[in-house]
């Protein structure tokens, strides 16, 4: 077999085996990168939620971790509580925009479920649900509908 024939045979091998293999490796890497990006977004959002919870602890006098809060808060305490609720809504909306999709794969659904659980937890608070209409003005319509559905389910 001459060198030209060997080169021609090698080009067929590359075309038949190498090209599909390269495409497969490329698609696998793209999928893995996309999954890593989703997990990185989730971790950053989780860090922001942890920072929010530190704010809640720093403002323990507002009793935001207690299920029932008496109406004995001062005007200054009420203002801080509204500010914390606004921060929380902003965080929830960011999570909705970055994580939620109409058709999610198993990994995306798992990441979103954590945020939906946080929303359910906060929407069980009557004071949070009462503050929602003012807090949701100008927010993403899909997010408003989603948290509205969650609040309605949590109220019952």
Biotite code that builds the C-alpha atoms (Angstrom):
import biotite.structure as struc

atoms = struc.array([
    struc.Atom([0.000, 0.000, 0.000], chain_id="A", res_id=1, res_name="UNK", atom_name="CA", element="C"),
    struc.Atom([1.376, 3.379, -0.923], chain_id="A", res_id=2, res_name="UNK", atom_name="CA", element="C"),
    struc.Atom([1.548, 6.420, 1.332], chain_id="A", res_id=3, res_name="UNK", atom_name="CA", element="C"),
    struc.Atom([-1.315, 8.022, -0.543], chain_id="A", res_id=4, res_name="UNK", atom_name="CA", element="C"),
    struc.Atom([-3.522, 4.998, 0.058], chain_id="A", res_id=5, res_name="UNK", atom_name="CA", element="C"),
    struc.Atom([-2.582, 5.005, 3.772], chain_id="A", res_id=6, res_name="UNK", atom_name="CA", element="C"),
    struc.Atom([-3.475, 8.678, 4.048], chain_id="A", res_id=7, res_name="UNK", atom_name="CA", element="C"),
    struc.Atom([-6.766, 8.092, 2.270], chain_id="A", res_id=8, res_name="UNK", atom_name="CA", element="C"),
    struc.Atom([-7.592, 5.167, 4.601], chain_id="A", res_id=9, res_name="UNK", atom_name="CA", element="C"),
    struc.Atom([-6.656, 7.295, 7.627], chain_id="A", res_id=10, res_name="UNK", atom_name="CA", element="C"),
    struc.Atom([-8.928, 10.102, 6.435], chain_id="A", res_id=11, res_name="UNK", atom_name="CA", element="C"),
    struc.Atom([-11.827, 7.614, 6.207], chain_id="A", res_id=12, res_name="UNK", atom_name="CA", element="C"),
    struc.Atom([-11.110, 6.414, 9.746], chain_id="A", res_id=13, res_name="UNK", atom_name="CA", element="C"),
    struc.Atom([-11.085, 10.008, 11.009], chain_id="A", res_id=14, res_name="UNK", atom_name="CA", element="C"),
    struc.Atom([-14.300, 10.765, 9.140], chain_id="A", res_id=15, res_name="UNK", atom_name="CA", element="C"),
    struc.Atom([-16.139, 7.631, 10.253], chain_id="A", res_id=16, res_name="UNK", atom_name="CA", element="C"),
    struc.Atom([-14.863, 7.372, 13.839], chain_id="A", res_id=17, res_name="UNK", atom_name="CA", element="C"),
    struc.Atom([-13.076, 10.558, 14.841], chain_id="A", res_id=18, res_name="UNK", atom_name="CA", element="C"),
    struc.Atom([-15.611, 13.146, 13.726], chain_id="A", res_id=19, res_name="UNK", atom_name="CA", element="C"),
    struc.Atom([-18.630, 11.591, 15.512], chain_id="A", res_id=20, res_name="UNK", atom_name="CA", element="C"),
    struc.Atom([-16.453, 11.015, 18.572], chain_id="A", res_id=21, res_name="UNK", atom_name="CA", element="C"),
    struc.Atom([-15.326, 14.662, 18.551], chain_id="A", res_id=22, res_name="UNK", atom_name="CA", element="C"),
    struc.Atom([-18.946, 15.832, 18.232], chain_id="A", res_id=23, res_name="UNK", atom_name="CA", element="C"),
    struc.Atom([-19.954, 13.577, 21.133], chain_id="A", res_id=24, res_name="UNK", atom_name="CA", element="C"),
    struc.Atom([-17.147, 14.868, 23.339], chain_id="A", res_id=25, res_name="UNK", atom_name="CA", element="C"),
    struc.Atom([-18.039, 18.464, 22.442], chain_id="A", res_id=26, res_name="UNK", atom_name="CA", element="C"),
    struc.Atom([-21.730, 17.944, 23.333], chain_id="A", res_id=27, res_name="UNK", atom_name="CA", element="C"),
    struc.Atom([-20.781, 16.209, 26.597], chain_id="A", res_id=28, res_name="UNK", atom_name="CA", element="C"),
    struc.Atom([-18.499, 19.100, 27.566], chain_id="A", res_id=29, res_name="UNK", atom_name="CA", element="C"),
    struc.Atom([-21.197, 21.659, 26.716], chain_id="A", res_id=30, res_name="UNK", atom_name="CA", element="C"),
    struc.Atom([-23.740, 19.815, 28.868], chain_id="A", res_id=31, res_name="UNK", atom_name="CA", element="C"),
    struc.Atom([-21.274, 19.541, 31.749], chain_id="A", res_id=32, res_name="UNK", atom_name="CA", element="C"),
    struc.Atom([-20.392, 23.262, 31.493], chain_id="A", res_id=33, res_name="UNK", atom_name="CA", element="C"),
    struc.Atom([-24.086, 24.196, 31.488], chain_id="A", res_id=34, res_name="UNK", atom_name="CA", element="C"),
    struc.Atom([-24.686, 22.028, 34.569], chain_id="A", res_id=35, res_name="UNK", atom_name="CA", element="C"),
    struc.Atom([-21.690, 23.587, 36.332], chain_id="A", res_id=36, res_name="UNK", atom_name="CA", element="C"),
    struc.Atom([-23.024, 27.065, 35.499], chain_id="A", res_id=37, res_name="UNK", atom_name="CA", element="C"),
    struc.Atom([-26.435, 26.168, 36.940], chain_id="A", res_id=38, res_name="UNK", atom_name="CA", element="C"),
    struc.Atom([-24.858, 24.838, 40.114], chain_id="A", res_id=39, res_name="UNK", atom_name="CA", element="C"),
    struc.Atom([-22.670, 27.941, 40.437], chain_id="A", res_id=40, res_name="UNK", atom_name="CA", element="C"),
    struc.Atom([-25.747, 30.175, 40.143], chain_id="A", res_id=41, res_name="UNK", atom_name="CA", element="C"),
    struc.Atom([-27.493, 28.061, 42.766], chain_id="A", res_id=42, res_name="UNK", atom_name="CA", element="C"),
    struc.Atom([-24.505, 28.301, 45.128], chain_id="A", res_id=43, res_name="UNK", atom_name="CA", element="C"),
    struc.Atom([-24.288, 32.092, 44.732], chain_id="A", res_id=44, res_name="UNK", atom_name="CA", element="C"),
    struc.Atom([-28.018, 32.412, 45.408], chain_id="A", res_id=45, res_name="UNK", atom_name="CA", element="C"),
    struc.Atom([-27.679, 30.106, 48.428], chain_id="A", res_id=46, res_name="UNK", atom_name="CA", element="C"),
    struc.Atom([-24.880, 32.311, 49.760], chain_id="A", res_id=47, res_name="UNK", atom_name="CA", element="C"),
    struc.Atom([-27.126, 35.344, 49.358], chain_id="A", res_id=48, res_name="UNK", atom_name="CA", element="C"),
    struc.Atom([-29.904, 33.560, 51.254], chain_id="A", res_id=49, res_name="UNK", atom_name="CA", element="C"),
    struc.Atom([-27.422, 32.712, 54.026], chain_id="A", res_id=50, res_name="UNK", atom_name="CA", element="C"),
    struc.Atom([-26.465, 36.415, 54.149], chain_id="A", res_id=51, res_name="UNK", atom_name="CA", element="C"),
    struc.Atom([-30.155, 37.283, 54.409], chain_id="A", res_id=52, res_name="UNK", atom_name="CA", element="C"),
    struc.Atom([-30.578, 34.838, 57.276], chain_id="A", res_id=53, res_name="UNK", atom_name="CA", element="C"),
    struc.Atom([-27.652, 36.542, 59.041], chain_id="A", res_id=54, res_name="UNK", atom_name="CA", element="C"),
    struc.Atom([-29.584, 39.801, 58.709], chain_id="A", res_id=55, res_name="UNK", atom_name="CA", element="C"),
    struc.Atom([-32.604, 38.084, 60.237], chain_id="A", res_id=56, res_name="UNK", atom_name="CA", element="C"),
    struc.Atom([-30.478, 36.901, 63.153], chain_id="A", res_id=57, res_name="UNK", atom_name="CA", element="C"),
    struc.Atom([-28.950, 40.369, 63.552], chain_id="A", res_id=58, res_name="UNK", atom_name="CA", element="C"),
    struc.Atom([-32.503, 41.709, 63.796], chain_id="A", res_id=59, res_name="UNK", atom_name="CA", element="C"),
    struc.Atom([-33.742, 39.056, 66.221], chain_id="A", res_id=60, res_name="UNK", atom_name="CA", element="C"),
    struc.Atom([-35.973, 41.608, 67.945], chain_id="A", res_id=61, res_name="UNK", atom_name="CA", element="C"),
    struc.Atom([-38.281, 41.412, 64.890], chain_id="A", res_id=62, res_name="UNK", atom_name="CA", element="C"),
    struc.Atom([-38.881, 37.705, 65.606], chain_id="A", res_id=63, res_name="UNK", atom_name="CA", element="C"),
    struc.Atom([-38.843, 36.751, 61.930], chain_id="A", res_id=64, res_name="UNK", atom_name="CA", element="C"),
    struc.Atom([-37.948, 33.160, 62.779], chain_id="A", res_id=65, res_name="UNK", atom_name="CA", element="C"),
    struc.Atom([-40.969, 32.792, 65.069], chain_id="A", res_id=66, res_name="UNK", atom_name="CA", element="C"),
    struc.Atom([-44.204, 31.575, 63.511], chain_id="A", res_id=67, res_name="UNK", atom_name="CA", element="C"),
    struc.Atom([-46.423, 34.061, 65.316], chain_id="A", res_id=68, res_name="UNK", atom_name="CA", element="C"),
    struc.Atom([-45.349, 37.663, 65.803], chain_id="A", res_id=69, res_name="UNK", atom_name="CA", element="C"),
    struc.Atom([-47.290, 39.915, 68.159], chain_id="A", res_id=70, res_name="UNK", atom_name="CA", element="C"),
    struc.Atom([-48.343, 43.306, 66.844], chain_id="A", res_id=71, res_name="UNK", atom_name="CA", element="C"),
    struc.Atom([-46.198, 45.109, 69.421], chain_id="A", res_id=72, res_name="UNK", atom_name="CA", element="C"),
    struc.Atom([-43.429, 46.236, 67.091], chain_id="A", res_id=73, res_name="UNK", atom_name="CA", element="C"),
    struc.Atom([-42.384, 49.865, 67.092], chain_id="A", res_id=74, res_name="UNK", atom_name="CA", element="C"),
    struc.Atom([-42.496, 51.985, 63.942], chain_id="A", res_id=75, res_name="UNK", atom_name="CA", element="C"),
    struc.Atom([-38.733, 51.563, 63.550], chain_id="A", res_id=76, res_name="UNK", atom_name="CA", element="C"),
    struc.Atom([-39.021, 47.784, 63.897], chain_id="A", res_id=77, res_name="UNK", atom_name="CA", element="C"),
    struc.Atom([-41.833, 47.668, 61.347], chain_id="A", res_id=78, res_name="UNK", atom_name="CA", element="C"),
    struc.Atom([-39.673, 49.653, 58.933], chain_id="A", res_id=79, res_name="UNK", atom_name="CA", element="C"),
    struc.Atom([-36.768, 47.219, 59.365], chain_id="A", res_id=80, res_name="UNK", atom_name="CA", element="C"),
    struc.Atom([-39.112, 44.281, 58.870], chain_id="A", res_id=81, res_name="UNK", atom_name="CA", element="C"),
    struc.Atom([-40.454, 45.793, 55.621], chain_id="A", res_id=82, res_name="UNK", atom_name="CA", element="C"),
    struc.Atom([-36.868, 46.339, 54.446], chain_id="A", res_id=83, res_name="UNK", atom_name="CA", element="C"),
    struc.Atom([-35.946, 42.728, 55.201], chain_id="A", res_id=84, res_name="UNK", atom_name="CA", element="C"),
    struc.Atom([-39.051, 41.500, 53.392], chain_id="A", res_id=85, res_name="UNK", atom_name="CA", element="C"),
    struc.Atom([-38.073, 43.664, 50.384], chain_id="A", res_id=86, res_name="UNK", atom_name="CA", element="C"),
    struc.Atom([-34.588, 42.119, 50.371], chain_id="A", res_id=87, res_name="UNK", atom_name="CA", element="C"),
    struc.Atom([-36.144, 38.663, 50.549], chain_id="A", res_id=88, res_name="UNK", atom_name="CA", element="C"),
    struc.Atom([-38.528, 39.356, 47.660], chain_id="A", res_id=89, res_name="UNK", atom_name="CA", element="C"),
    struc.Atom([-35.614, 40.638, 45.604], chain_id="A", res_id=90, res_name="UNK", atom_name="CA", element="C"),
    struc.Atom([-33.693, 37.444, 46.331], chain_id="A", res_id=91, res_name="UNK", atom_name="CA", element="C"),
    struc.Atom([-36.693, 35.253, 45.495], chain_id="A", res_id=92, res_name="UNK", atom_name="CA", element="C"),
    struc.Atom([-37.226, 37.096, 42.219], chain_id="A", res_id=93, res_name="UNK", atom_name="CA", element="C"),
    struc.Atom([-33.564, 36.705, 41.293], chain_id="A", res_id=94, res_name="UNK", atom_name="CA", element="C"),
    struc.Atom([-33.816, 32.974, 42.010], chain_id="A", res_id=95, res_name="UNK", atom_name="CA", element="C"),
    struc.Atom([-36.958, 32.780, 39.871], chain_id="A", res_id=96, res_name="UNK", atom_name="CA", element="C"),
    struc.Atom([-35.360, 34.602, 36.950], chain_id="A", res_id=97, res_name="UNK", atom_name="CA", element="C"),
    struc.Atom([-32.101, 32.618, 37.095], chain_id="A", res_id=98, res_name="UNK", atom_name="CA", element="C"),
    struc.Atom([-33.343, 29.145, 38.012], chain_id="A", res_id=99, res_name="UNK", atom_name="CA", element="C"),
    struc.Atom([-36.995, 28.686, 37.021], chain_id="A", res_id=100, res_name="UNK", atom_name="CA", element="C"),
    struc.Atom([-37.984, 27.504, 33.546], chain_id="A", res_id=101, res_name="UNK", atom_name="CA", element="C"),
    struc.Atom([-41.274, 26.192, 32.187], chain_id="A", res_id=102, res_name="UNK", atom_name="CA", element="C"),
    struc.Atom([-39.755, 22.834, 31.221], chain_id="A", res_id=103, res_name="UNK", atom_name="CA", element="C"),
    struc.Atom([-36.931, 21.901, 33.576], chain_id="A", res_id=104, res_name="UNK", atom_name="CA", element="C"),
    struc.Atom([-34.756, 18.837, 33.563], chain_id="A", res_id=105, res_name="UNK", atom_name="CA", element="C"),
    struc.Atom([-34.356, 16.846, 36.775], chain_id="A", res_id=106, res_name="UNK", atom_name="CA", element="C"),
    struc.Atom([-31.340, 18.866, 37.959], chain_id="A", res_id=107, res_name="UNK", atom_name="CA", element="C"),
    struc.Atom([-33.013, 22.236, 37.318], chain_id="A", res_id=108, res_name="UNK", atom_name="CA", element="C"),
    struc.Atom([-36.198, 21.071, 39.033], chain_id="A", res_id=109, res_name="UNK", atom_name="CA", element="C"),
    struc.Atom([-34.176, 19.965, 42.068], chain_id="A", res_id=110, res_name="UNK", atom_name="CA", element="C"),
    struc.Atom([-32.491, 23.381, 42.312], chain_id="A", res_id=111, res_name="UNK", atom_name="CA", element="C"),
    struc.Atom([-35.782, 25.233, 41.874], chain_id="A", res_id=112, res_name="UNK", atom_name="CA", element="C"),
    struc.Atom([-37.559, 23.084, 44.480], chain_id="A", res_id=113, res_name="UNK", atom_name="CA", element="C"),
    struc.Atom([-35.227, 24.406, 47.185], chain_id="A", res_id=114, res_name="UNK", atom_name="CA", element="C"),
    struc.Atom([-36.268, 27.973, 46.383], chain_id="A", res_id=115, res_name="UNK", atom_name="CA", element="C"),
    struc.Atom([-39.918, 27.056, 46.203], chain_id="A", res_id=116, res_name="UNK", atom_name="CA", element="C"),
    struc.Atom([-39.570, 25.493, 49.671], chain_id="A", res_id=117, res_name="UNK", atom_name="CA", element="C"),
    struc.Atom([-38.094, 28.752, 51.013], chain_id="A", res_id=118, res_name="UNK", atom_name="CA", element="C"),
    struc.Atom([-40.989, 30.675, 49.462], chain_id="A", res_id=119, res_name="UNK", atom_name="CA", element="C"),
    struc.Atom([-43.545, 28.322, 51.032], chain_id="A", res_id=120, res_name="UNK", atom_name="CA", element="C"),
    struc.Atom([-41.843, 28.728, 54.403], chain_id="A", res_id=121, res_name="UNK", atom_name="CA", element="C"),
    struc.Atom([-42.004, 32.526, 54.284], chain_id="A", res_id=122, res_name="UNK", atom_name="CA", element="C"),
    struc.Atom([-45.494, 32.628, 52.763], chain_id="A", res_id=123, res_name="UNK", atom_name="CA", element="C"),
    struc.Atom([-46.809, 30.734, 55.787], chain_id="A", res_id=124, res_name="UNK", atom_name="CA", element="C"),
    struc.Atom([-46.231, 33.937, 57.739], chain_id="A", res_id=125, res_name="UNK", atom_name="CA", element="C"),
    struc.Atom([-49.332, 36.105, 57.745], chain_id="A", res_id=126, res_name="UNK", atom_name="CA", element="C"),
    struc.Atom([-47.299, 39.315, 58.013], chain_id="A", res_id=127, res_name="UNK", atom_name="CA", element="C"),
    struc.Atom([-45.233, 38.359, 54.952], chain_id="A", res_id=128, res_name="UNK", atom_name="CA", element="C"),
    struc.Atom([-48.360, 37.541, 52.907], chain_id="A", res_id=129, res_name="UNK", atom_name="CA", element="C"),
    struc.Atom([-49.901, 40.857, 53.984], chain_id="A", res_id=130, res_name="UNK", atom_name="CA", element="C"),
    struc.Atom([-46.798, 42.717, 52.772], chain_id="A", res_id=131, res_name="UNK", atom_name="CA", element="C"),
    struc.Atom([-46.694, 40.947, 49.390], chain_id="A", res_id=132, res_name="UNK", atom_name="CA", element="C"),
    struc.Atom([-48.974, 43.278, 47.365], chain_id="A", res_id=133, res_name="UNK", atom_name="CA", element="C"),
    struc.Atom([-46.762, 46.292, 48.070], chain_id="A", res_id=134, res_name="UNK", atom_name="CA", element="C"),
    struc.Atom([-43.548, 44.311, 47.649], chain_id="A", res_id=135, res_name="UNK", atom_name="CA", element="C"),
    struc.Atom([-44.545, 42.791, 44.306], chain_id="A", res_id=136, res_name="UNK", atom_name="CA", element="C"),
    struc.Atom([-45.272, 46.047, 42.482], chain_id="A", res_id=137, res_name="UNK", atom_name="CA", element="C"),
    struc.Atom([-43.122, 46.240, 39.357], chain_id="A", res_id=138, res_name="UNK", atom_name="CA", element="C"),
    struc.Atom([-41.707, 42.728, 39.729], chain_id="A", res_id=139, res_name="UNK", atom_name="CA", element="C"),
    struc.Atom([-41.482, 40.099, 36.994], chain_id="A", res_id=140, res_name="UNK", atom_name="CA", element="C"),
    struc.Atom([-45.049, 38.984, 36.092], chain_id="A", res_id=141, res_name="UNK", atom_name="CA", element="C"),
    struc.Atom([-44.112, 35.302, 36.092], chain_id="A", res_id=142, res_name="UNK", atom_name="CA", element="C"),
    struc.Atom([-42.562, 35.640, 39.528], chain_id="A", res_id=143, res_name="UNK", atom_name="CA", element="C"),
    struc.Atom([-45.592, 37.554, 40.825], chain_id="A", res_id=144, res_name="UNK", atom_name="CA", element="C"),
    struc.Atom([-47.888, 34.762, 39.609], chain_id="A", res_id=145, res_name="UNK", atom_name="CA", element="C"),
    struc.Atom([-45.663, 32.062, 41.078], chain_id="A", res_id=146, res_name="UNK", atom_name="CA", element="C"),
    struc.Atom([-45.294, 33.568, 44.533], chain_id="A", res_id=147, res_name="UNK", atom_name="CA", element="C"),
    struc.Atom([-48.971, 34.508, 44.494], chain_id="A", res_id=148, res_name="UNK", atom_name="CA", element="C"),
    struc.Atom([-49.860, 30.852, 43.890], chain_id="A", res_id=149, res_name="UNK", atom_name="CA", element="C"),
    struc.Atom([-47.480, 29.788, 46.658], chain_id="A", res_id=150, res_name="UNK", atom_name="CA", element="C"),
    struc.Atom([-48.888, 32.382, 49.081], chain_id="A", res_id=151, res_name="UNK", atom_name="CA", element="C"),
    struc.Atom([-52.434, 31.266, 48.323], chain_id="A", res_id=152, res_name="UNK", atom_name="CA", element="C"),
    struc.Atom([-51.532, 27.618, 48.938], chain_id="A", res_id=153, res_name="UNK", atom_name="CA", element="C"),
    struc.Atom([-49.683, 28.513, 52.147], chain_id="A", res_id=154, res_name="UNK", atom_name="CA", element="C"),
    struc.Atom([-52.584, 30.587, 53.499], chain_id="A", res_id=155, res_name="UNK", atom_name="CA", element="C"),
    struc.Atom([-54.882, 27.578, 53.400], chain_id="A", res_id=156, res_name="UNK", atom_name="CA", element="C"),
])
